[in-house]
Amino acid sequence: MEYLGLFIEFLFLAMGIYLYLFSIGRLKSGDEKAQKRAEEFRRRNAGWLRVASLLLIALMVVNIYLHIAQLFQGQ
């Protein structure tokens, strides 16, 4: 069960990285219509999306570190 929690924390870390890359415009879509909608959304919400994604990344890095430290200390 401990490893399942660690896996979920890595998923949230990946989600935070994905959101950050989206907020700075590094991710591109193959569909031009979807890309245009994404650019409009990014233009309106880039500020809070970038801050929220960085907070999520920082929180998940700390959680993963503490989780791994707890796993090694239990052995």
C-alpha positions in Angstrom: 0.0 0.0 0.0 2.9 2.3 0.6 4.1 1.9 -3.0 0.7 2.7 -4.3 0.7 6.1 -2.4 4.2 6.8 -3.8 3.0 6.0 -7.3 0.0 8.4 -6.9 2.4 11.1 -5.7 4.5 10.6 -8.8 1.3 10.9 -10.9 0.5 14.3 -9.2 4.1 15.4 -9.8 3.7 14.6 -13.5 0.4 16.4 -13.6 2.1 19.5 -12.1 4.9 19.4 -14.6 2.4 19.0 -17.5 0.4 22.0 -16.2 3.6 24.1 -15.9 4.7 23.2 -19.5 1.2 24.1 -20.7 1.1 27.4 -18.8 4.4 28.5 -20.4 3.4 27.4 -23.9 5.8 24.4 -24.4 3.0 21.9 -25.3 1.6 22.1 -28.8 -1.5 20.4 -30.2 -1.7 18.8 -33.6 -5.2 20.2 -34.2 -5.1 23.9 -35.1 -8.5 24.6 -33.6 -7.6 23.0 -30.3 -4.3 24.9 -30.4 -6.1 28.2 -30.8 -8.5 27.4 -27.9 -5.5 26.4 -25.8 -3.7 29.7 -26.6 -6.8 31.7 -25.7 -7.1 29.8 -22.4 -3.4 30.2 -21.6 -3.5 34.0 -22.4 -6.4 34.4 -19.9 -5.2 32.1 -17.1 -1.4 31.8 -17.4 -0.6 33.7 -14.2 -2.5 31.7 -11.7 -2.0 28.4 -13.7 1.8 28.9 -13.5 1.7 29.6 -9.8 -0.6 26.7 -9.0 1.5 24.3 -11.0 4.7 25.4 -9.3 3.1 25.0 -5.9 1.9 21.5 -6.9 5.4 20.5 -8.1 7.0 21.8 -4.9 4.5 20.0 -2.7 4.8 16.7 -4.5 8.6 16.9 -4.4 8.6 17.3 -0.7 5.9 14.6 -0.3 7.9 12.1 -2.4 11.1 12.9 -0.5 9.4 12.3 2.9 7.7 9.2 1.6 11.0 7.7 0.3 12.7 8.6 3.6 10.0 6.9 5.5 10.2 3.8 3.4 14.0 3.6 4.0 13.8 4.3 7.7 11.2 1.4 8.2 13.7 -1.2 7.0 
